[in-house]
Every structure is written in structure tokens, then in C-alpha cells.
Amino acid sequence: MKNIAKKFLDLHPELEKIEFIYVDFNGIPRGKNASPKTLIKAFDGGLRMPISSFVLDIWGDNPKGTGLVMSGDGDAICRPVASSLALTPWNSRNTAQCLVSMEDGDGKPIFADPRHILSKVLNRFTELGLRPVIAPEMEFYLIDNKLQANGHPQTPLIPGSHRRYQDVQLLNLSEMDDFEGFFTLVEKSAHSLGIPAETAIKECAPGQFEINLLHHDDALLMADQTFLLKRLIKNCARQFNMNASFMAKPFSDEAGNGMHVHLSVVDKDGNNVFTV
């Protein structure tokens, strides 16, 4: 595994920072920034983070009764997910990111790690000779990075103007063109991270869009890619003085956001078992 880290560092001598990331129970990215040389240490089992951080609530507090908050707040070994190691084009510094999964000193998965939970579910499919095929559609709003006076979000200014959208239409390409810089960075970043983002469309409400992922039969990888795409979109939006919101209903009088998931299950011969 050290060879993966060394090869990556040799390919990118300009690298200034590595982001080690994991996802908690609420889908919030957590982790740490480190110097590039830490990558070799991480692939050798030398990177650790607190186990209890998996169950932090959305305010960053430790809820009671989880069984993970102990005296001294024990750490777990963070194993890098090699498929996620990639450059992040949206950063101002030369940066790479890498997902990690946690395990104890004996190499056993930490039961609270969402990636390990999903792996256990997928093992049950494997035992049956089946594979889930997944393709999410992710809806989001681009919103102004400045809130209204009442603290509510507002749609972004139309690029190059001082106006905001009022009336919009589904699949309107002119709105896509207005945010071409943002979508170009999203496309470039998704390609760098190996995320199969297939299409982007204008949705029903002002500033609302959707990006679809191309289906494949590695559900754990798809979960990683979906999580990283959401983070990617948020970071790209910040480069254009906007925020991206995936909240179900950021505007009470406009269409809500969904994350539709196309799902099928195939057998060892590739046949869809949902087909009658």
C-alpha cells in the first residue's frame, strides 16, 4: 500500500496539502489536513482519528447513549481508500483528498463507520450471488452567500448583473449558460476525482439544478462518489461566491430538492432480478 502513496507523491511533486476525509452518521465530512508526506504514514497505518466523531450531531456535540464517548476519547486507525485519492482542482493550494475508513488495532472494522456498515449489507448480496446497481440524481440550489435580512437564503445574482431570477423554466439551457464557469469547474473536478457525473440539467425553481451519476454495480464506490460529488459541488460553488444547498426545502414557496436513486439488482449473469 505504501507504493500507492509513493507513486502518487512522485506524480505530483507540487502537492502542498492532503485532506483525509470520512463521513459521519449525518453525512457531514470530517477529517484533517496534513502535509503530503503524511500520505505514506497513512497507508502504513499511522493515521488516527477519534472514534466518537462518527456520532457527532450536526452542531458538533456528542449525544448521550452512543457508547462511543469514553474517557480519553479513543482513536482508531484510519485506512486510506485508495480509489478516492485524487487532486482537488477547486482548491487555491495544490491539494489532494483521500477518504478513510476506521478500524481498531486488530484490524477489525469500527462498527460505527458508515462505509463498514454498507460493506456488511453488500456482503449479504454477494452471498446470494447478487449485485446492486445504483445511479443517484442529486438536486441542489445555488444560493447567494449572503442571507436576507431575516436570515433566510436567497437565490444568487445572475452572473454579470445585479438581478436575480424570478421566472424560470425546466431544462432551460440559458440558465445553464449563465453558470457556465461553475459547471465547468464541477466537470473538471469530477473528472479529476474519477466521479462518473453524466449530465447536468436545469430544474424547476430559480437557481435549482440536478447532476446525475452514471450507474455501475459497485455500491460502496457509488456511495463514496455520491458523498464526494456533494462536497465537490459545495466547494466549487464557493469559488463563485455562492453556496450550494441540498436541503429538502430551502425555500418554502419553491420546489424541494430530492436525491432520486435508480436501483436494480443483477445476478451473476447480469440479469435484472426485478424484471418480471
C-alpha positions as YAML, in Angstrom:
chain: A
units: angstrom
residues:
- id: 1
  name: MET
  ca: [0.00, 0.00, 0.00]
- id: 2
  name: LYS
  ca: [2.96, 2.33, 0.61]
- id: 3
  name: ASN
  ca: [3.71, 2.07, -3.09]
- id: 4
  name: ILE
  ca: [0.36, 3.71, -3.92]
- id: 5
  name: ALA
  ca: [1.23, 6.70, -1.76]
- id: 6
  name: LYS
  ca: [4.79, 6.99, -3.06]
- id: 7
  name: LYS
  ca: [3.69, 6.74, -6.68]
- id: 8
  name: PHE
  ca: [1.06, 9.44, -6.16]
- id: 9
  name: LEU
  ca: [3.56, 11.78, -4.49]
- id: 10
  name: ASP
  ca: [6.10, 11.14, -7.26]
- id: 11
  name: LEU
  ca: [3.48, 12.03, -9.86]
- id: 12
  name: HIS
  ca: [2.56, 15.24, -8.03]
- id: 13
  name: PRO
  ca: [5.70, 16.82, -6.56]
- id: 14
  name: GLU
  ca: [3.90, 20.19, -6.45]
- id: 15
  name: LEU
  ca: [1.46, 18.88, -3.83]
- id: 16
  name: GLU
  ca: [1.13, 21.11, -0.73]
- id: 17
  name: LYS
  ca: [-1.67, 19.51, 1.29]
- id: 18
  name: ILE
  ca: [-3.63, 16.27, 1.76]
- id: 19
  name: GLU
  ca: [-7.19, 16.20, 3.09]
- id: 20
  name: PHE
  ca: [-8.10, 12.96, 4.89]
- id: 21
  name: ILE
  ca: [-11.89, 12.69, 4.98]
- id: 22
  name: TYR
  ca: [-14.55, 10.43, 6.42]
- id: 23
  name: VAL
  ca: [-18.32, 10.80, 6.64]
- id: 24
  name: ASP
  ca: [-20.22, 10.77, 9.92]
- id: 25
  name: PHE
  ca: [-23.75, 9.48, 10.61]
- id: 26
  name: ASN
  ca: [-25.26, 12.78, 9.40]
- id: 27
  name: GLY
  ca: [-23.34, 12.87, 6.12]
- id: 28
  name: ILE
  ca: [-21.02, 15.63, 7.34]
- id: 29
  name: PRO
  ca: [-17.42, 15.47, 6.05]
- id: 30
  name: ARG
  ca: [-14.94, 15.26, 8.91]
- id: 31
  name: GLY
  ca: [-11.20, 14.71, 8.95]
- id: 32
  name: LYS
  ca: [-7.92, 16.59, 8.97]
- id: 33
  name: ASN
  ca: [-5.48, 18.40, 6.71]
- id: 34
  name: ALA
  ca: [-1.93, 17.12, 6.63]
- id: 35
  name: SER
  ca: [1.37, 17.55, 4.83]
- id: 36
  name: PRO
  ca: [1.92, 15.39, 1.72]
- id: 37
  name: LYS
  ca: [4.45, 13.15, 3.49]
- id: 38
  name: THR
  ca: [1.64, 12.05, 5.85]
- id: 39
  name: LEU
  ca: [0.18, 10.09, 2.94]
- id: 40
  name: ILE
  ca: [2.86, 7.40, 3.27]
- id: 41
  name: LYS
  ca: [2.31, 7.30, 7.03]
- id: 42
  name: ALA
  ca: [-1.45, 6.89, 6.49]
- id: 43
  name: PHE
  ca: [-1.05, 3.98, 4.06]
- id: 44
  name: ASP
  ca: [1.22, 2.38, 6.66]
- id: 45
  name: GLY
  ca: [-1.49, 2.56, 9.36]
- id: 46
  name: GLY
  ca: [-0.10, 5.59, 11.17]
- id: 47
  name: LEU
  ca: [-3.08, 7.93, 10.80]
- id: 48
  name: ARG
  ca: [-5.63, 8.02, 13.62]
- id: 49
  name: MET
  ca: [-8.79, 9.96, 14.48]
- id: 50
  name: PRO
  ca: [-11.33, 9.77, 17.35]
- id: 51
  name: ILE
  ca: [-14.00, 7.08, 17.08]
- id: 52
  name: SER
  ca: [-16.64, 9.21, 18.80]
- id: 53
  name: SER
  ca: [-16.59, 11.72, 15.93]
- id: 54
  name: PHE
  ca: [-18.78, 9.37, 13.87]
- id: 55
  name: VAL
  ca: [-21.77, 10.20, 16.06]
- id: 56
  name: LEU
  ca: [-21.33, 13.95, 16.49]
- id: 57
  name: ASP
  ca: [-24.61, 15.72, 15.81]
- id: 58
  name: ILE
  ca: [-24.96, 18.46, 13.20]
- id: 59
  name: TRP
  ca: [-23.92, 21.05, 15.82]
- id: 60
  name: GLY
  ca: [-20.72, 19.12, 16.60]
- id: 61
  name: ASP
  ca: [-21.85, 17.91, 20.03]
- id: 62
  name: ASN
  ca: [-21.54, 14.37, 21.42]
- id: 63
  name: PRO
  ca: [-25.04, 12.95, 22.01]
- id: 64
  name: LYS
  ca: [-25.57, 10.74, 25.05]
- id: 65
  name: GLY
  ca: [-26.03, 6.99, 24.92]
- id: 66
  name: THR
  ca: [-23.99, 6.14, 21.83]
- id: 67
  name: GLY
  ca: [-21.41, 4.05, 23.68]
- id: 68
  name: LEU
  ca: [-18.62, 5.75, 21.73]
- id: 69
  name: VAL
  ca: [-17.82, 8.66, 24.02]
- id: 70
  name: MET
  ca: [-15.35, 7.31, 26.57]
- id: 71
  name: SER
  ca: [-12.75, 8.69, 28.92]
- id: 72
  name: GLY
  ca: [-9.83, 9.82, 26.82]
- id: 73
  name: ASP
  ca: [-11.89, 9.61, 23.60]
- id: 74
  name: GLY
  ca: [-10.07, 6.71, 21.96]
- id: 75
  name: ASP
  ca: [-8.67, 6.85, 18.43]
- id: 76
  name: ALA
  ca: [-8.97, 4.35, 15.60]
- id: 77
  name: ILE
  ca: [-6.64, 3.61, 12.69]
- id: 78
  name: CYS
  ca: [-7.70, 5.41, 9.52]
- id: 79
  name: ARG
  ca: [-7.15, 3.24, 6.45]
- id: 80
  name: PRO
  ca: [-7.00, 5.23, 3.19]
- id: 81
  name: VAL
  ca: [-9.47, 4.31, 0.44]
- id: 82
  name: ALA
  ca: [-7.06, 4.14, -2.49]
- id: 83
  name: SER
  ca: [-9.76, 4.65, -5.14]
- id: 84
  name: SER
  ca: [-10.58, 8.08, -3.67]
- id: 85
  name: LEU
  ca: [-7.04, 9.51, -3.73]
- id: 86
  name: ALA
  ca: [-7.11, 12.40, -6.21]
- id: 87
  name: LEU
  ca: [-6.32, 16.06, -6.81]
- id: 88
  name: THR
  ca: [-8.98, 18.68, -6.00]
- id: 89
  name: PRO
  ca: [-8.98, 21.39, -8.70]
- id: 90
  name: TRP
  ca: [-11.14, 23.82, -6.72]
- id: 91
  name: ASN
  ca: [-8.54, 24.47, -4.01]
- id: 92
  name: SER
  ca: [-6.34, 27.56, -4.14]
- id: 93
  name: ARG
  ca: [-3.38, 25.46, -2.98]
- id: 94
  name: ASN
  ca: [-2.16, 22.27, -4.65]
- id: 95
  name: THR
  ca: [-4.32, 19.82, -2.73]
- id: 96
  name: ALA
  ca: [-5.33, 16.17, -2.87]
- id: 97
  name: GLN
  ca: [-8.02, 14.36, -0.90]
- id: 98
  name: CYS
  ca: [-8.44, 10.79, 0.30]
- id: 99
  name: LEU
  ca: [-11.31, 9.05, 2.05]
- id: 100
  name: VAL
  ca: [-10.52, 6.85, 5.04]
- id: 101
  name: SER
  ca: [-12.27, 4.00, 6.87]
- id: 102
  name: MET
  ca: [-11.60, 3.26, 10.53]
- id: 103
  name: GLU
  ca: [-10.51, 0.03, 12.17]
- id: 104
  name: ASP
  ca: [-9.16, -0.97, 15.58]
- id: 105
  name: GLY
  ca: [-5.63, -2.13, 16.42]
- id: 106
  name: ASP
  ca: [-6.51, -5.73, 15.46]
- id: 107
  name: GLY
  ca: [-7.69, -4.67, 12.00]
- id: 108
  name: LYS
  ca: [-11.39, -5.10, 12.82]
- id: 109
  name: PRO
  ca: [-13.77, -2.51, 11.32]
- id: 110
  name: ILE
  ca: [-15.19, 0.10, 13.70]
- id: 111
  name: PHE
  ca: [-18.90, -0.77, 13.88]
- id: 112
  name: ALA
  ca: [-19.97, 2.90, 13.62]
- id: 113
  name: ASP
  ca: [-18.14, 3.55, 10.34]
- id: 114
  name: PRO
  ca: [-20.85, 4.06, 7.65]
- id: 115
  name: ARG
  ca: [-18.60, 2.50, 4.96]
- id: 116
  name: HIS
  ca: [-18.23, -0.69, 7.03]
- id: 117
  name: ILE
  ca: [-21.99, -0.79, 7.68]
- id: 118
  name: LEU
  ca: [-22.67, -0.64, 3.96]
- id: 119
  name: SER
  ca: [-19.98, -3.26, 3.29]
- id: 120
  name: LYS
  ca: [-21.74, -5.70, 5.61]
- id: 121
  name: VAL
  ca: [-25.01, -5.18, 3.75]
- id: 122
  name: LEU
  ca: [-23.30, -5.72, 0.39]
- id: 123
  name: ASN
  ca: [-21.70, -8.95, 1.67]
- id: 124
  name: ARG
  ca: [-25.21, -10.33, 2.13]
- id: 125
  name: PHE
  ca: [-25.97, -9.60, -1.53]
- id: 126
  name: THR
  ca: [-22.72, -11.30, -2.54]
- id: 127
  name: GLU
  ca: [-23.66, -14.41, -0.58]
- id: 128
  name: LEU
  ca: [-26.84, -14.57, -2.67]
- id: 129
  name: GLY
  ca: [-24.92, -14.11, -5.92]
- id: 130
  name: LEU
  ca: [-26.44, -10.64, -6.44]
- id: 131
  name: ARG
  ca: [-25.09, -7.13, -7.09]
- id: 132
  name: PRO
  ca: [-27.00, -3.84, -6.59]
- id: 133
  name: VAL
  ca: [-26.69, -1.37, -9.48]
- id: 134
  name: ILE
  ca: [-27.07, 2.25, -8.36]
- id: 135
  name: ALA
  ca: [-27.43, 5.63, -10.09]
- id: 136
  name: PRO
  ca: [-28.29, 8.71, -7.97]
- id: 137
  name: GLU
  ca: [-29.72, 12.01, -9.23]
- id: 138
  name: MET
  ca: [-28.68, 14.91, -6.99]
- id: 139
  name: GLU
  ca: [-30.79, 18.08, -6.87]
- id: 140
  name: PHE
  ca: [-29.45, 21.27, -5.30]
- id: 141
  name: TYR
  ca: [-29.89, 25.03, -5.18]
- id: 142
  name: LEU
  ca: [-27.19, 27.57, -5.88]
- id: 143
  name: ILE
  ca: [-27.79, 30.31, -3.33]
- id: 144
  name: ASP
  ca: [-26.25, 33.69, -2.57]
- id: 145
  name: ASN
  ca: [-23.55, 33.53, 0.07]
- id: 146
  name: LYS
  ca: [-25.28, 36.48, 1.78]
- id: 147
  name: LEU
  ca: [-28.53, 35.77, 3.60]
- id: 148
  name: GLN
  ca: [-31.55, 38.05, 3.53]
- id: 149
  name: ALA
  ca: [-32.14, 40.45, 6.44]
- id: 150
  name: ASN
  ca: [-34.49, 37.89, 8.03]
- id: 151
  name: GLY
  ca: [-31.79, 35.21, 7.89]
- id: 152
  name: HIS
  ca: [-33.41, 33.30, 5.02]
- id: 153
  name: PRO
  ca: [-31.45, 32.21, 1.92]
- id: 154
  name: GLN
  ca: [-31.83, 33.94, -1.41]
- id: 155
  name: THR
  ca: [-31.16, 32.96, -5.00]
- id: 156
  name: PRO
  ca: [-27.83, 34.14, -6.45]
- id: 157
  name: LEU
  ca: [-27.36, 37.18, -8.63]
- id: 158
  name: ILE
  ca: [-27.46, 36.37, -12.32]
- id: 159
  name: PRO
  ca: [-23.74, 36.37, -13.31]
- id: 160
  name: GLY
  ca: [-22.76, 39.71, -14.83]
- id: 161
  name: SER
  ca: [-25.83, 41.52, -13.50]
- id: 162
  name: HIS
  ca: [-27.46, 42.85, -10.34]
- id: 163
  name: ARG
  ca: [-30.69, 40.91, -10.92]
- id: 164
  name: ARG
  ca: [-32.00, 37.65, -9.50]
- id: 165
  name: TYR
  ca: [-34.10, 35.10, -11.36]
- id: 166
  name: GLN
  ca: [-37.85, 35.45, -10.98]
- id: 167
  name: ASP
  ca: [-39.46, 33.20, -13.59]
- id: 168
  name: VAL
  ca: [-37.56, 30.16, -14.80]
- id: 169
  name: GLN
  ca: [-38.28, 27.10, -16.90]
- id: 170
  name: LEU
  ca: [-37.39, 23.45, -16.57]
- id: 171
  name: LEU
  ca: [-34.44, 22.38, -18.79]
- id: 172
  name: ASN
  ca: [-33.73, 26.00, -19.77]
- id: 173
  name: LEU
  ca: [-30.26, 25.98, -21.30]
- id: 174
  name: SER
  ca: [-29.81, 29.75, -20.98]
- id: 175
  name: GLU
  ca: [-29.67, 29.43, -17.18]
- id: 176
  name: MET
  ca: [-27.10, 26.66, -17.54]
- id: 177
  name: ASP
  ca: [-25.08, 29.02, -19.74]
- id: 178
  name: ASP
  ca: [-25.29, 31.78, -17.11]
- id: 179
  name: PHE
  ca: [-23.44, 29.50, -14.67]
- id: 180
  name: GLU
  ca: [-21.04, 28.00, -17.22]
- id: 181
  name: GLY
  ca: [-17.97, 28.82, -15.11]
- id: 182
  name: PHE
  ca: [-19.37, 26.93, -12.13]
- id: 183
  name: PHE
  ca: [-20.37, 23.87, -14.16]
- id: 184
  name: THR
  ca: [-17.03, 23.82, -15.98]
- id: 185
  name: LEU
  ca: [-15.24, 23.62, -12.63]
- id: 186
  name: VAL
  ca: [-17.63, 20.91, -11.43]
- id: 187
  name: GLU
  ca: [-16.97, 18.87, -14.59]
- id: 188
  name: LYS
  ca: [-13.20, 19.30, -14.32]
- id: 189
  name: SER
  ca: [-13.25, 18.37, -10.62]
- id: 190
  name: ALA
  ca: [-15.48, 15.32, -11.13]
- id: 191
  name: HIS
  ca: [-13.13, 14.08, -13.86]
- id: 192
  name: SER
  ca: [-10.12, 14.56, -11.56]
- id: 193
  name: LEU
  ca: [-11.83, 12.57, -8.79]
- id: 194
  name: GLY
  ca: [-12.99, 9.81, -11.16]
- id: 195
  name: ILE
  ca: [-16.64, 10.56, -10.41]
- id: 196
  name: PRO
  ca: [-18.94, 9.47, -13.27]
- id: 197
  name: ALA
  ca: [-21.06, 12.64, -13.41]
- id: 198
  name: GLU
  ca: [-23.02, 12.10, -16.62]
- id: 199
  name: THR
  ca: [-25.45, 15.00, -17.09]
- id: 200
  name: ALA
  ca: [-26.42, 18.34, -15.56]
- id: 201
  name: ILE
  ca: [-29.83, 19.94, -16.05]
- id: 202
  name: LYS
  ca: [-31.82, 23.00, -15.01]
- id: 203
  name: GLU
  ca: [-34.54, 22.08, -12.54]
- id: 204
  name: CYS
  ca: [-37.90, 23.73, -11.83]
- id: 205
  name: ALA
  ca: [-37.03, 26.59, -9.48]
- id: 206
  name: PRO
  ca: [-34.73, 29.64, -9.70]
- id: 207
  name: GLY
  ca: [-31.14, 28.54, -9.12]
- id: 208
  name: GLN
  ca: [-32.09, 24.85, -8.85]
- id: 209
  name: PHE
  ca: [-30.11, 22.23, -10.79]
- id: 210
  name: GLU
  ca: [-29.54, 18.50, -10.94]
- id: 211
  name: ILE
  ca: [-26.44, 16.40, -11.64]
- id: 212
  name: ASN
  ca: [-26.76, 12.69, -12.42]
- id: 213
  name: LEU
  ca: [-24.25, 9.91, -11.86]
- id: 214
  name: LEU
  ca: [-23.75, 7.10, -14.36]
- id: 215
  name: HIS
  ca: [-24.87, 3.75, -12.92]
- id: 216
  name: HIS
  ca: [-22.49, 0.92, -12.02]
- id: 217
  name: ASP
  ca: [-22.56, -2.18, -9.83]
- id: 218
  name: ASP
  ca: [-20.09, -1.19, -7.10]
- id: 219
  name: ALA
  ca: [-22.48, 0.24, -4.50]
- id: 220
  name: LEU
  ca: [-19.77, 1.11, -1.98]
- id: 221
  name: LEU
  ca: [-17.82, 3.01, -4.61]
- id: 222
  name: MET
  ca: [-21.04, 4.75, -5.69]
- id: 223
  name: ALA
  ca: [-21.69, 5.82, -2.09]
- id: 224
  name: ASP
  ca: [-18.16, 7.26, -1.94]
- id: 225
  name: GLN
  ca: [-18.63, 9.05, -5.25]
- id: 226
  name: THR
  ca: [-22.02, 10.47, -4.27]
- id: 227
  name: PHE
  ca: [-20.66, 11.82, -0.99]
- id: 228
  name: LEU
  ca: [-17.60, 13.31, -2.72]
- id: 229
  name: LEU
  ca: [-19.71, 14.83, -5.52]
- id: 230
  name: LYS
  ca: [-21.86, 16.64, -2.97]
- id: 231
  name: ARG
  ca: [-18.74, 18.03, -1.29]
- id: 232
  name: LEU
  ca: [-17.26, 18.90, -4.69]
- id: 233
  name: ILE
  ca: [-20.36, 20.88, -5.73]
- id: 234
  name: LYS
  ca: [-20.34, 22.84, -2.47]
- id: 235
  name: ASN
  ca: [-16.65, 23.70, -2.82]
- id: 236
  name: CYS
  ca: [-16.98, 24.71, -6.47]
- id: 237
  name: ALA
  ca: [-19.92, 27.00, -5.61]
- id: 238
  name: ARG
  ca: [-17.78, 28.81, -3.02]
- id: 239
  name: GLN
  ca: [-15.27, 29.68, -5.75]
- id: 240
  name: PHE
  ca: [-18.03, 31.77, -7.35]
- id: 241
  name: ASN
  ca: [-19.21, 33.44, -4.13]
- id: 242
  name: MET
  ca: [-22.20, 31.13, -3.82]
- id: 243
  name: ASN
  ca: [-23.28, 28.25, -1.62]
- id: 244
  name: ALA
  ca: [-24.88, 25.01, -2.76]
- id: 245
  name: SER
  ca: [-27.78, 23.68, -0.69]
- id: 246
  name: PHE
  ca: [-29.01, 20.08, -0.84]
- id: 247
  name: MET
  ca: [-31.63, 20.73, 1.86]
- id: 248
  name: ALA
  ca: [-35.03, 19.19, 1.18]
- id: 249
  name: LYS
  ca: [-36.80, 22.56, 1.26]
- id: 250
  name: PRO
  ca: [-34.51, 25.62, 1.40]
- id: 251
  name: PHE
  ca: [-37.30, 27.83, 0.02]
- id: 252
  name: SER
  ca: [-40.82, 27.29, 1.37]
- id: 253
  name: ASP
  ca: [-42.52, 28.61, -1.78]
- id: 254
  name: GLU
  ca: [-40.33, 26.79, -4.33]
- id: 255
  name: ALA
  ca: [-39.75, 23.19, -5.39]
- id: 256
  name: GLY
  ca: [-37.87, 20.99, -2.94]
- id: 257
  name: ASN
  ca: [-34.64, 19.09, -3.52]
- id: 258
  name: GLY
  ca: [-34.60, 15.33, -3.85]
- id: 259
  name: MET
  ca: [-31.97, 12.68, -4.34]
- id: 260
  name: HIS
  ca: [-33.58, 10.12, -6.60]
- id: 261
  name: VAL
  ca: [-31.84, 6.76, -6.76]
- id: 262
  name: HIS
  ca: [-32.23, 4.39, -9.71]
- id: 263
  name: LEU
  ca: [-31.82, 0.89, -8.34]
- id: 264
  name: SER
  ca: [-31.70, -2.56, -9.85]
- id: 265
  name: VAL
  ca: [-30.26, -5.87, -8.66]
- id: 266
  name: VAL
  ca: [-28.48, -8.20, -11.07]
- id: 267
  name: ASP
  ca: [-27.50, -11.86, -10.73]
- id: 268
  name: LYS
  ca: [-24.18, -13.46, -11.62]
- id: 269
  name: ASP
  ca: [-25.18, -13.48, -15.30]
- id: 270
  name: GLY
  ca: [-26.09, -9.80, -15.31]
- id: 271
  name: ASN
  ca: [-29.85, -10.39, -15.37]
- id: 272
  name: ASN
  ca: [-32.04, -7.83, -13.61]
- id: 273
  name: VAL
  ca: [-33.94, -9.79, -10.95]
- id: 274
  name: PHE
  ca: [-36.61, -7.05, -10.81]
- id: 275
  name: THR
  ca: [-37.65, -7.92, -14.37]
- id: 276
  name: VAL
  ca: [-40.83, -9.99, -14.41]
...
